[in-house]
Amino acid sequence: MSNRTPIQIGVIGVGFGTKVQIPAFLSEGVGVSAVCAAHEERAEKAADEFGIPQVYTDYKKMIHEADIDAVSIVTPPFLHHEMALEAINAGKHVICEKPFALNSKEATEMYEAASNSNITAMIAHEFRFAPARSYIKELIQQGYIGTIRDIQITLFVGPTMPTAPRPMAWGSESNKGGGFLGALGSHYLDCLRDWCGEMDAINGQVFSHDPARTLNNTTVTADSDDAFSFQVKFSNGALASMNANSVAPYGNGAQIDIFGSEGSLRTTQSGFNPTPDGKVWAARYSDGPAMKELPMPERHFPIFDDRDERLPAFRVLVKRFLRGIEEGSSLYPNFYDGLKCQEALDAIRSISSEEYWKELR
């Protein structure tokens, strides 16, 4: 790393990268001095919008030529492995988007490379820091509802009218890391592990309810999932289950219920993502039967940023990234967290591919 202050970063990818990552880096005092995209005009547009001096279409050139200390990988998952290894081997700190990799083999190699280096490496599981979720973690650790026994999650979102097939894109291609399980399931698996600790066993299924896509004026079939379910058993004895569908007509968002030995907690959200104004409700034997909203401590609202509902949590992640660089460590969520999540994703897909069902007749 150079001796310059502030830290200089290069961003690979200008989709989510321009909506959340670059604004977050700039807001936290990080210098974004290079941007890379496959299409030069998109990279130029991002550079013009944010005043980024260096533009690349070759990520290797950016990593080795740009005056940067760190790299943010905001590309489709099938590129994460090669990009992360290139950056790590060049001595650059790394933030990698989720899902972490295509499979556990790639994830293991990424984790081991980071572990054997002197760089800070983190994965973008920023939803850990959404206010409601960080508060729930605190309450669980305090034993607010006793010993955690069961967590139930539902996530149903979808259209409110019939829609034409969407254009084919990488998110619809499983060999590029597409699919709803990786896109959103990874966040929930990480969140559950953050609350309950290590996962001992998992079961699950993925589904494709609406696979029609368009490509070159032709209808084609996507091979990625748009719905999933899983059950997890944790080392502490807790169980968790989730059912999710991204094409559920009139889906009403997500609900998380946590049941302990002395009470329960609940949080909800109206769409895909937890919001900065998320709420937590609780009911305990000691407080009576009615579920009530808990006042959210101010410490769970460390940042106000109304440009995008995803920005506050990601800015917390950036703060931790900078702290890790300063301390010479990789704070959570780091590449080990990415590996453990990838192992769970792989297990769900493997079990689902076996189509294991117990016939009742």
Secondary structure as UniProt FT lines:
FT   STRAND          8..12
FT   HELIX           17..21
FT   HELIX           22..27
FT   TURN            28..29
FT   STRAND          31..36
FT   HELIX           40..50
FT   STRAND          54..56
FT   HELIX           59..65
FT   STRAND          70..73
FT   HELIX           77..79
FT   HELIX           80..89
FT   TURN            90..91
FT   STRAND          93..96
FT   HELIX           104..115
FT   STRAND          121..123
FT   HELIX           126..129
FT   HELIX           131..142
FT   TURN            143..145
FT   STRAND          148..156
FT   STRAND          166..167
FT   HELIX           170..172
FT   HELIX           174..176
FT   HELIX           181..185
FT   HELIX           186..196
FT   STRAND          199..207
FT   STRAND          212..215
FT   TURN            216..217
FT   STRAND          218..221
FT   STRAND          227..234
FT   TURN            235..236
FT   STRAND          239..245
FT   TURN            246..247
FT   TURN            249..250
FT   STRAND          253..260
FT   STRAND          263..269
FT   TURN            276..277
FT   STRAND          281..284
FT   HELIX           285..287
FT   STRAND          288..293
FT   HELIX           298..300
FT   TURN            306..307
FT   TURN            309..310
FT   HELIX           311..327
FT   HELIX           335..353
FT   TURN            354..355
//
